[in-house]
Amino acid sequence: MNPLRKAWCRTFQTAFRIALPVLPYREPQILNSVEAIPAALVEKDIDSVLLVTDPGIARVGLTHGLEDALERVGISCAIFSNTVANPTIENVEHALSLYRDNSCQAIIGFGGGSSMDCAKAVGARVARPGKTVGDMRGLLRVHHRLPLLIAVPTTAGTGSEVTLAAVITDEKTHYKYPINDFFLIPSIAVHDWRLTAGLPASLTGQTGMDALTHAVEAFIGRSTTAHTREMALDAVRLIHDNLLEAFEDGNSEAARRSMLAASYEAGVAFTQSYVGYVHAIAHSLGGMYGIPHGLANAIILPHVLRAYGDAAAPKLAILARHAGIASTSTSDHDASCAFIRWIEDMNGKLGIPKHLDGIHAEDLEAMAAHADAEANPLYPVPVLWDRTDLEHMYRIVAGGRFADEPAVAATNVSETVNAPETVRVPIAAAVQAPIASPDKRASNTGANASSIPQTREAFA
């Protein structure tokens, strides 16, 4: 990156860091079960809500218990269940029409990060009817209070129930971008571990590594506070101690509760301290190819950390020691390398590949431009990269080769630590697992439907 642009980026980031103590960050009210939602709505005199979810959750009836409970207290519920893995502008507009047609007063985002992001964007469109979704792209362009927004996560990873971001894809241009505004932080979040029980193992792994990425990027950035450092450290420790158990035993209450806590704490950390180039690259890959965000983050994370080199080593060493990956006597360099190797080892145990096949060279320029525009100057990364550097990172993520060209070694941004053998997965095969048969009661973004209340009587 040229010196003038680098100076601008660091000046911009410094200004935000100085302003952090006075910015209107807030955390949502936490409810511990879905059974508490109707009472919260009644207390606010709300009699009509929009429920935003995805086809998998709708197919297994995971929301039926909540729908019945709302009906019991006289609250009508319009349901938008077509949210895709990377929610689109079209999703938002269709859900918005349903909100308006049913005179809704509140929005419930029920599902993974995609459903919650779609719900946030609908709320932003309600708050700013004269603005398109694209008009609100970027930082602080909503600036109006949303209708009551309730977030009900069914995965432990995105932290979307506490963040100020909604990530939306323009289905026409394949451009995936965040909308960031304090008014997008939900007013209420529901942490019901039963909603994550029975989540397919692959999604447990991917979303857990998504939470890890949030915590790590927030911690190693240059805009941390004592609070965000504490949240990130605890999140990494919880993920280290619980993710494999949650992956191997979907009904482990202790592991599921811990992962929900980790996801939330990581969300608090990155909401205030931001993320980095892992997210910028992942968003561009998601927009271009539809790869799920958690999977993309998990694959990209060790490559970016390694490329940061010595600039990130001291903070990665702190994370390694706090999680018990390295001892207090281990040097920063060795501890940081151990931390990166642990991430790669964790990915391997979770069935997450090291590289992605199917990235096309012809898409590189557009994706690098999108990643550059998203990250710079906002993200307070350890090392600043320009489009050329980002292009090389796509090559590293692809294992040194794009789908439509012969193998070429990456230059400029390079990896400095030996890594395991390359494992490739075509992007077409890297999307979320197909929905299980109805008798297994599992969805690609939800939980075991039989593990939570499904009837009116259960809410009595």
C-alpha positions as CSV (number, residue, x, y, z in Angstrom):
1,M,0.0,0.0,0.0
2,N,1.4,3.4,-0.9
3,P,2.5,5.7,2.0
4,L,-0.2,8.3,1.5
5,R,-3.1,5.8,1.5
6,K,-1.5,4.0,4.5
7,A,-1.4,7.2,6.4
8,W,-5.0,7.9,5.6
9,C,-6.1,4.5,6.8
10,R,-4.2,4.7,10.0
11,T,-5.5,8.2,10.7
12,F,-9.1,7.1,10.1
13,Q,-8.7,4.1,12.4
14,T,-7.1,6.2,15.1
15,A,-10.0,8.6,15.0
16,F,-12.4,5.7,15.6
17,R,-10.3,4.3,18.3
18,I,-10.3,7.6,20.2
19,A,-14.1,7.9,19.7
20,L,-14.8,4.3,21.0
21,P,-15.6,5.3,24.6
22,V,-18.3,7.7,23.5
23,L,-19.9,5.8,20.6
24,P,-23.4,4.4,21.4
25,Y,-22.6,0.7,21.6
26,R,-25.2,-1.3,23.6
27,E,-25.9,-4.9,24.3
28,P,-29.3,-6.6,23.9
29,Q,-31.5,-7.8,26.7
30,I,-30.9,-11.6,26.9
31,L,-33.7,-14.1,27.2
32,N,-32.9,-17.7,28.0
33,S,-35.7,-19.4,26.2
34,V,-38.1,-18.9,23.3
35,E,-41.0,-19.2,25.7
36,A,-40.2,-15.7,27.0
37,I,-40.7,-14.0,23.7
38,P,-44.5,-13.6,23.7
39,A,-44.5,-11.9,27.1
40,A,-41.8,-9.5,26.0
41,L,-44.0,-8.5,23.0
42,V,-47.1,-8.2,25.1
43,E,-45.2,-5.9,27.5
44,K,-44.5,-3.6,24.5
45,D,-48.1,-3.7,23.2
46,I,-47.1,-5.4,20.0
47,D,-49.8,-7.5,18.3
48,S,-48.3,-8.2,14.9
49,V,-44.8,-9.5,14.1
50,L,-42.7,-10.6,11.1
51,L,-40.8,-13.8,11.6
52,V,-37.8,-14.1,9.3
53,T,-36.2,-17.5,8.9
54,D,-34.9,-19.9,6.3
55,P,-36.3,-22.9,4.3
56,G,-34.6,-25.5,6.4
57,I,-35.9,-24.2,9.7
58,A,-39.4,-23.8,8.2
59,R,-39.3,-27.3,6.7
60,V,-38.7,-29.0,10.1
61,G,-41.1,-26.8,11.9
62,L,-38.6,-25.4,14.4
63,T,-40.6,-22.2,14.8
64,H,-44.0,-23.9,15.4
65,G,-43.8,-23.7,19.1
66,L,-43.1,-20.0,19.0
67,E,-45.9,-19.4,16.4
68,D,-48.4,-21.3,18.6
69,A,-47.3,-19.3,21.7
70,L,-47.8,-16.0,19.8
71,E,-51.2,-17.0,18.6
72,R,-52.1,-18.0,22.2
73,V,-51.6,-14.4,23.4
74,G,-53.3,-12.9,20.3
75,I,-50.2,-11.8,18.4
76,S,-50.4,-12.4,14.7
77,C,-47.3,-13.7,12.9
78,A,-46.4,-13.2,9.3
79,I,-43.6,-15.6,8.2
80,F,-40.9,-15.0,5.6
81,S,-39.0,-18.3,5.3
82,N,-37.0,-17.9,2.0
83,T,-33.8,-16.4,3.4
84,V,-30.9,-17.9,1.5
85,A,-27.4,-18.7,2.9
86,N,-26.1,-15.3,1.8
87,P,-29.2,-13.1,2.1
88,T,-30.0,-11.0,-0.9
89,I,-31.6,-7.6,-1.6
90,E,-34.5,-9.6,-3.2
91,N,-34.9,-11.5,0.1
92,V,-35.1,-8.2,2.0
93,E,-37.6,-6.6,-0.3
94,H,-39.9,-9.6,-0.3
95,A,-39.8,-9.7,3.5
96,L,-40.4,-6.0,3.7
97,S,-43.6,-6.3,1.6
98,L,-44.8,-9.0,4.0
99,Y,-44.1,-6.7,6.9
100,R,-46.1,-3.9,5.4
101,D,-48.9,-6.0,4.1
102,N,-49.5,-7.4,7.6
103,S,-49.1,-4.1,9.5
104,C,-46.3,-5.6,11.6
105,Q,-44.8,-3.8,14.5
106,A,-41.7,-5.9,15.3
107,I,-39.3,-8.3,13.6
108,I,-38.0,-11.7,14.8
109,G,-34.9,-13.0,13.1
110,F,-34.9,-16.8,13.8
111,G,-32.0,-18.9,12.5
112,G,-28.3,-18.4,11.7
113,G,-26.6,-15.2,10.8
114,S,-28.3,-15.1,7.4
115,S,-31.8,-14.9,8.9
116,M,-30.7,-12.3,11.5
117,D,-29.0,-10.2,8.9
118,C,-32.0,-10.3,6.6
119,A,-34.2,-9.3,9.6
120,K,-31.9,-6.4,10.4
121,A,-32.0,-5.2,6.8
122,V,-35.8,-5.3,6.7
123,G,-35.8,-3.2,9.9
124,A,-33.5,-0.7,8.2
125,R,-35.8,-0.5,5.2
126,V,-38.7,0.1,7.5
127,A,-36.8,2.8,9.3
128,R,-35.6,4.4,6.2
129,P,-38.2,3.8,3.5
130,G,-36.7,6.3,1.1
131,K,-33.4,4.5,1.0
132,T,-32.5,1.3,-0.8
133,V,-30.5,-1.5,0.8
134,G,-27.5,-0.3,-1.3
135,D,-27.9,3.3,-0.1
136,M,-27.3,2.0,3.4
137,R,-24.1,0.1,2.6
138,G,-21.2,1.1,4.7
139,L,-21.0,2.9,8.0
140,L,-23.8,4.8,9.9
141,R,-26.2,5.3,7.0
142,V,-29.3,4.0,8.7
143,H,-29.3,6.5,11.6
144,H,-33.0,5.9,12.5
145,R,-34.5,3.7,15.1
146,L,-35.7,0.3,13.8
147,P,-38.9,-1.5,14.9
148,L,-38.4,-3.8,17.8
149,L,-35.9,-6.4,16.6
150,I,-35.5,-9.8,18.4
151,A,-32.7,-12.1,17.4
152,V,-33.0,-15.9,18.0
153,P,-29.8,-17.7,17.0
154,T,-30.0,-21.4,16.1
155,T,-26.2,-21.6,15.6
156,A,-23.3,-20.6,17.8
157,G,-21.1,-18.6,15.6
158,T,-22.2,-15.5,13.9
159,G,-22.8,-13.4,17.0
160,S,-25.3,-11.5,14.9
161,E,-27.6,-11.1,17.9
162,V,-25.3,-8.5,19.3
163,T,-23.6,-6.9,16.3
164,L,-24.3,-3.7,14.5
165,A,-23.8,-5.3,11.1
166,A,-26.1,-6.9,8.4
167,V,-24.3,-8.5,5.5
168,I,-26.3,-8.5,2.3
169,T,-25.6,-9.7,-1.2
170,D,-26.6,-7.9,-4.4
171,E,-27.8,-10.9,-6.4
172,K,-27.3,-9.0,-9.7
173,T,-23.7,-8.0,-9.2
174,H,-22.7,-10.7,-6.7
175,Y,-21.3,-8.0,-4.5
176,K,-21.6,-8.9,-0.8
177,Y,-21.3,-5.9,1.6
178,P,-22.0,-5.0,5.2
179,I,-24.4,-2.4,6.5
180,N,-23.1,-1.0,9.8
181,D,-25.1,1.1,12.2
182,F,-25.7,1.1,15.9
183,F,-29.5,1.0,15.3
184,L,-29.0,-2.5,13.8
185,I,-28.1,-4.0,17.2
186,P,-31.1,-6.1,18.3
187,S,-33.1,-5.0,21.3
188,I,-33.6,-8.6,22.5
189,A,-31.5,-11.8,22.0
190,V,-32.6,-15.3,22.9
191,H,-30.0,-17.7,24.0
192,D,-31.8,-21.1,24.1
193,W,-29.2,-23.9,23.8
194,R,-32.0,-26.3,22.8
195,L,-32.3,-24.5,19.4
196,T,-28.7,-25.5,18.6
197,A,-29.0,-29.1,19.8
198,G,-28.8,-31.5,17.0
199,L,-27.3,-29.0,14.6
200,P,-25.5,-31.0,11.9
201,A,-21.9,-31.5,12.9
202,S,-20.6,-29.7,9.8
203,L,-22.5,-26.6,10.6
204,T,-21.5,-26.8,14.3
205,G,-17.9,-26.8,13.2
206,Q,-18.2,-24.0,10.6
207,T,-20.2,-21.7,12.8
208,G,-17.9,-22.3,15.7
209,M,-14.8,-21.4,13.6
210,D,-16.8,-18.3,12.5
211,A,-17.0,-17.2,16.2
212,L,-13.3,-17.9,16.6
213,T,-12.5,-15.7,13.6
214,H,-14.5,-12.9,15.1
215,A,-12.7,-13.1,18.4
216,V,-9.2,-13.4,16.9
217,E,-9.6,-10.6,14.4
218,A,-11.1,-8.3,17.1
219,F,-8.2,-9.1,19.5
220,I,-5.3,-8.7,17.1
221,G,-6.6,-5.4,15.6
222,R,-5.5,-2.0,16.6
223,S,-8.8,-0.7,18.1
224,T,-9.3,-2.8,21.1
225,T,-10.5,-1.8,24.6
226,A,-10.2,-3.6,27.9
227,H,-13.7,-4.9,27.5
228,T,-13.3,-6.2,23.9
229,R,-10.0,-7.8,24.8
230,E,-11.6,-9.6,27.8
231,M,-14.5,-10.7,25.6
232,A,-12.2,-12.0,22.8
233,L,-9.9,-13.8,25.2
234,D,-12.8,-15.6,26.9
235,A,-14.4,-16.5,23.6
236,V,-11.2,-18.1,22.3
237,R,-10.8,-20.1,25.5
238,L,-14.5,-21.3,25.4
239,I,-14.1,-22.3,21.8
240,H,-10.9,-24.1,22.5
241,D,-12.5,-26.0,25.4
242,N,-15.9,-26.8,23.9
243,L,-16.2,-26.7,20.1
244,L,-15.0,-30.3,19.5
245,E,-17.4,-31.6,22.2
246,A,-20.3,-29.7,20.6
247,F,-19.2,-31.1,17.2
248,E,-19.0,-34.7,18.4
249,D,-22.1,-34.6,20.7
250,G,-24.7,-32.2,19.5
251,N,-26.9,-32.7,22.6
252,S,-24.2,-31.7,25.1
253,E,-25.9,-28.9,27.1
254,A,-22.7,-27.7,28.7
255,A,-20.9,-27.5,25.3
256,R,-23.8,-25.9,23.6
257,R,-24.3,-23.3,26.3
258,S,-20.6,-22.5,26.3
259,M,-20.5,-22.1,22.5
260,L,-23.5,-19.7,22.6
261,A,-21.6,-17.7,25.2
262,A,-18.5,-17.7,23.1
263,S,-20.4,-16.6,20.0
264,Y,-22.0,-13.7,21.9
265,E,-18.7,-12.6,23.5
266,A,-16.9,-12.7,20.2
267,G,-19.8,-10.7,18.7
268,V,-19.4,-8.0,21.4
269,A,-15.6,-7.9,20.7
270,F,-15.8,-7.5,17.0
271,T,-18.8,-5.1,17.1
272,Q,-16.6,-2.6,18.9
273,S,-13.1,-3.5,17.7
274,Y,-14.0,-4.6,14.1
275,V,-12.7,-7.5,12.1
276,G,-10.0,-7.7,9.4
277,Y,-9.0,-9.0,6.0
278,V,-10.3,-12.5,6.7
279,H,-13.8,-11.1,6.7
280,A,-13.3,-8.9,3.7
281,I,-12.0,-11.9,1.6
282,A,-14.7,-14.2,2.9
283,H,-17.5,-11.7,2.0
284,S,-16.2,-11.4,-1.5
285,L,-16.0,-15.2,-1.9
286,G,-19.5,-15.5,-0.5
287,G,-20.9,-12.8,-2.8
288,M,-19.2,-14.3,-5.9
289,Y,-19.7,-18.1,-5.3
290,G,-22.2,-18.4,-2.5
291,I,-19.8,-20.1,-0.1
292,P,-21.2,-20.0,3.5
293,H,-19.5,-17.3,5.6
294,G,-18.4,-19.5,8.5
295,L,-16.8,-22.0,6.1
296,A,-15.0,-19.3,4.2
297,N,-13.7,-17.7,7.5
298,A,-12.4,-21.0,8.8
299,I,-10.4,-21.7,5.6
300,I,-9.0,-18.2,5.2
301,L,-8.2,-17.5,8.9
302,P,-4.9,-19.4,9.3
303,H,-3.6,-18.2,5.9
304,V,-4.2,-14.5,6.8
305,L,-2.7,-14.9,10.3
306,R,0.4,-16.5,8.8
307,A,0.7,-13.7,6.2
308,Y,0.5,-11.1,9.0
309,G,3.8,-12.5,10.3
310,D,5.5,-10.7,13.2
311,A,2.9,-7.9,13.3
312,A,0.3,-10.2,14.8
313,A,2.6,-12.6,16.6
314,P,2.6,-10.9,20.1
315,K,-1.2,-10.9,20.3
316,L,-1.6,-14.3,18.9
317,A,0.8,-15.5,21.5
318,I,-1.4,-14.0,24.2
319,L,-4.4,-15.9,22.8
320,A,-2.3,-19.1,22.7
321,R,-1.2,-18.9,26.3
322,H,-4.7,-17.9,27.5
323,A,-6.3,-21.0,25.8
324,G,-3.5,-23.3,27.0
325,I,-2.1,-23.9,23.6
326,A,1.3,-22.5,24.6
327,S,3.0,-22.1,27.9
328,T,4.0,-18.8,29.5
329,S,7.6,-19.5,28.8
330,T,7.1,-20.0,25.0
331,S,8.4,-17.2,22.8
332,D,5.9,-15.0,21.0
333,H,6.9,-16.4,17.7
334,D,6.6,-20.0,18.7
335,A,3.4,-19.4,20.6
336,S,1.8,-17.6,17.6
337,C,2.9,-20.5,15.3
338,A,1.4,-22.9,17.7
339,F,-1.9,-21.0,17.7
340,I,-2.0,-21.1,13.9
341,R,-1.3,-24.8,13.8
342,W,-4.0,-25.3,16.4
343,I,-6.5,-23.6,14.1
344,E,-5.4,-25.8,11.2
345,D,-5.6,-28.9,13.4
346,M,-9.1,-27.9,14.5
347,N,-10.2,-27.3,10.9
348,G,-9.0,-30.8,10.1
349,K,-10.9,-32.4,13.0
350,L,-14.0,-30.5,11.9
351,G,-13.8,-31.6,8.3
352,I,-13.0,-28.2,7.0
353,P,-10.5,-28.1,4.1
354,K,-7.3,-26.2,3.9
355,H,-7.9,-24.7,0.5
356,L,-10.7,-23.9,-1.9
357,D,-10.8,-25.1,-5.5
358,G,-13.1,-23.4,-8.0
359,I,-11.9,-19.8,-7.6
360,H,-11.6,-18.2,-11.0
361,A,-8.8,-15.9,-12.1
362,E,-11.3,-13.8,-14.1
363,D,-13.1,-12.9,-10.8
364,L,-10.0,-11.9,-9.0
365,E,-9.9,-8.2,-9.8
366,A,-13.5,-7.7,-8.8
367,M,-13.2,-9.6,-5.6
368,A,-10.0,-7.9,-4.6
369,A,-11.6,-4.5,-5.3
370,H,-14.6,-5.4,-3.1
371,A,-12.4,-6.7,-0.3
372,D,-10.2,-3.6,-0.5
373,A,-13.3,-1.2,-0.4
374,E,-14.7,-3.1,2.6
375,A,-11.6,-3.2,4.7
376,N,-9.8,0.0,3.9
377,P,-9.7,2.3,5.8
378,L,-12.2,0.9,8.4
379,Y,-10.6,-2.3,9.6
380,P,-7.7,-1.7,12.0
381,V,-5.7,-4.7,10.8
382,P,-2.1,-5.4,12.0
383,V,-0.8,-5.0,8.4
384,L,-2.3,-2.9,5.7
385,W,-2.8,-4.5,2.3
386,D,-3.8,-3.1,-1.1
387,R,-5.6,-4.8,-4.0
388,T,-2.4,-6.5,-5.2
389,D,-1.7,-8.0,-1.8
390,L,-5.3,-9.2,-1.6
391,E,-5.1,-10.8,-5.0
392,H,-2.2,-12.9,-3.7
393,M,-4.2,-13.9,-0.7
394,Y,-6.9,-15.3,-3.0
395,R,-4.2,-17.4,-4.6
396,I,-3.0,-18.7,-1.2
397,V,-6.6,-19.6,-0.3
398,A,-6.9,-21.4,-3.6
399,G,-3.7,-23.4,-2.8
400,G,-1.6,-21.5,-5.4
401,R,-3.9,-22.2,-8.3
402,F,-7.1,-20.8,-9.8
403,A,-9.6,-23.1,-11.5
404,D,-9.0,-21.6,-14.9
405,E,-5.2,-21.4,-15.0
406,P,-2.1,-23.6,-14.3
407,A,-0.4,-23.6,-10.9
408,V,1.6,-20.4,-10.2
409,A,3.4,-19.8,-6.9
410,A,2.2,-16.9,-4.8
411,T,4.6,-14.0,-4.4
412,N,4.4,-10.8,-2.4
413,V,2.1,-11.9,0.5
414,S,3.5,-15.3,1.4
415,E,3.1,-18.0,4.1
416,T,6.1,-18.5,6.4
417,V,5.1,-21.6,8.4
418,N,5.0,-25.1,7.0
419,A,1.4,-26.3,6.6
420,P,-0.2,-29.7,6.3
421,E,-0.8,-31.2,2.9
422,T,-3.3,-29.4,0.7
423,V,-6.9,-30.6,0.8
424,R,-9.1,-29.2,-1.9
425,V,-12.9,-28.8,-2.1
426,P,-14.8,-27.5,-5.1
427,I,-16.8,-24.4,-4.2
428,A,-19.9,-26.1,-5.6
429,A,-19.4,-28.8,-2.9
430,A,-18.5,-26.4,-0.1
431,V,-22.0,-25.1,0.5
432,Q,-24.0,-26.1,3.5
433,A,-24.9,-29.7,3.9
434,P,-28.3,-30.7,2.4
435,I,-31.3,-30.8,4.7
436,A,-31.7,-34.1,6.4
437,S,-34.8,-36.2,5.9
438,P,-37.8,-35.1,8.0
439,D,-37.5,-38.1,10.4
440,K,-34.1,-36.9,11.5
441,R,-35.6,-33.5,12.3
442,A,-32.4,-31.6,11.3
443,S,-32.0,-28.6,9.1
444,N,-29.0,-27.0,7.5
445,T,-29.2,-24.0,9.7
446,G,-31.4,-25.1,12.6
447,A,-31.6,-27.6,15.4
448,N,-33.2,-30.8,16.2
449,A,-36.8,-29.7,16.1
450,S,-38.0,-32.3,18.6
451,S,-35.6,-30.9,21.3
452,I,-37.7,-27.7,21.9
453,P,-41.3,-27.1,22.8
454,Q,-43.6,-27.4,19.7
455,T,-47.1,-27.1,21.1
456,R,-49.3,-24.6,22.8
457,E,-49.4,-26.7,26.0
458,A,-45.6,-26.6,26.2
459,F,-45.7,-22.8,26.6
460,A,-48.5,-22.8,29.1
